[in-house]
Amino acid sequence: MPNSTTASPLAAATLALAATWEARAGEADAVADILRRMAVAVRAEPGVLRFEPHRSPSNDHLFFLYELFADEAAFTAHQQTDHFKSLVVEQGLPRLVRRERVPFTPLAAA
């Protein structure tokens, strides 16, 4: 467990991304499978501190992704990976009604 002199790797993050995916009718289970496979691949990338896909319990077509990157370069590299291009761009996006992505940066400690 980090102490006051040991910084958590999560504290070093400079970019968080909140994404919402809404699957087309009949595509929700395929999207869930894509996100499961994506999570395994993304978590092995250098500079990725977190990749957590979620599915709404009240609307099975709605997904929320929380992504945390060490820096902008890690996010840029993430988007250039073969698994991003295949799973997100080629397989995921065509199955969606909408995708929203909102970047965030951490607030400085008080």
RAPE-V744355 format. One line per field, one symbol per residue. ss: DSSP state (2 for helix, 1 for strand, 0 for the rest). Layout:
ss->???
This chain:
ss->00000000222200111111111000022222222222222200000111111110000001111111100222222220022222222222222111111111000000
